[in-house]
């Protein structure tokens, strides 16, 4: 039975799938762009693609992120390939990138930057793209995630130093002028996780309060930061105060929080102090 693009979009509506998502899935399937889909509403979906279309609709209707179904997601102006091995990059995290770029602006262009828990490579690649001379490193515990990030780096022509391992351990004794992380921060058992079952749990959840990895990263940061370096962290909507307290307790200065595009306190940063020349207490 033949199926026009308009009829396919009607099927999506009946299935409760957003029209924009449906257009993007059709475009992906037909290897066209969305405006082509809009302009060709009366064209037929080729017979061999009607079954794959039905599968995409079912998966999207079941809540699978669009990014996994079409294999890519736009982040900070870059098109990133994503698989189920990585968290889908969120617009919230662009706040963190913008802040990192602001803090890097006054530094030497070849500053050393580290992205902890890089996933698809989103943060590391956005920084490298904006400041091509910077020396960007990226770490992930998951080999599968690193493979996705590495493929993105190659495809975008953005060289990054990738390391596999647990947070700072992966970079051994290296020190950085700025470190940035969007670690897992949702509390175990938080009902919010029910809506995120398609994404890797190890990238989302961290201990009973969601604070375990944030605490771990802050605790070990000073050994890997140059004097005056910034540590910028994304966190949950209700964790700003705890993250501020952890940073202050660890000896960070200029601790401050920023809100994301939705107005939620989303990122907190601190500065590792420049060594006081009168302080010999080390
Ligand atoms: N911001 C994501 C969400 O709440 C979580 C990302 C993370 O845990 N780092 O959907």
Boltz pocket constraint, residues with backbone or C-beta under 6 A from the ligand:
constraints:
  - pocket:
      binder: B
      contacts: [[A, 90], [A, 92], [A, 182], [A, 183], [A, 184], [A, 185], [A, 186], [A, 196], [A, 203], [A, 204], [A, 205]]
      max_distance: 6.0
